[in-house]
Amino acid sequence: MSITIDNAEVEALLADLTATTHRAAPDLLLELLRRERARVEDEAERCIAEDLAADEAMRRRFSGSPNVDARTIEEILAYDENGLPV
């Protein structure tokens, strides 16, 4: 597969890196893409961990809150066994 990059800045940066590191452009691009993929995966994992922690905190707050109405859900909604309002 071949990639055509029509961007002067990208070409200049790539040329600078190949000259500085003495590595081939495909090797540099592969390494950069792998690093970016790892960064994105790490970021996704971090976001998932933060979301799970927030969910757990919400569950703790909810379970620790007082029960202000001890009626069953059926009593609160006031529907009979046929689904009609009482």
N, C-alpha and C positions, 0 to 999 in steps of 0.2 A: 504494500500500500504506500502510496506516495502522498505527501502533504505539500500543498503550495501555500506559502505565507506571503501575502502581498501587503506587508507592513514594514515601512522603513525602520521604525524604532526596534521592532522585533529582530529584523535582520542585523541591525547595528549591534544590539545587545548580544545576540548569538555570536556574531563575528568577534566581539570583544572577549566573550567568555571562552571561545575556542582558542583564541590567541593567548589568553592569560593562562588557561588550564592545560593547554596542549592536548585537549581531548577532542574527539570528533563530535560534530554537531548532533548526530543521532544519539550518541551516548549521553551527551549533556541533556538533550530534550527528554530522553527516557528517565534519567535521574530526577529531573525537575518534575515531570509528570507523576512519578512514583511518590515523591515528597508531597506534592499537592494532594494526591489521592489519600495519603496517610493523614495529612492535616485535616482534610474534609471528614474522614472517618473518625478521627479523634474528636473533632468538633461535634459530630453527630452523636457520638457516645457520651460526650459531656452534656449535651442538651437532654439526652434521654435520662441520664443520671439526675440532672437538675429537676426534670419533670417528675421523675419517680419520687424524689425527695419532697417536692412540693405536694404531691398527692398524699404521701405519708403524713406530712404535717397537717394537711387538711383533714385527713381521717382522724388524726389524734385530737384536733380541735373539735371535730364533730362528735366523736365518741365521748369527749370530756364535757360537752355542753349539757346543761340540765334538760331533763324531759319536762317541757312546759305543758304538755297535754298527754295524759296517759290513755286516752281513748284509742281504740283500734282505728285503722284507716277506714274501715267500713262505717264506723260511727262518725268519724270526722266528715266523711263525704256524704253521709246520710242517704245512702241508697239501700233499697231492700234487696232481697235475694233475686228479684227479677230485673234489677238494674234501674228501678224507678225511684225517683226522689221520695223520701219519706215525708 
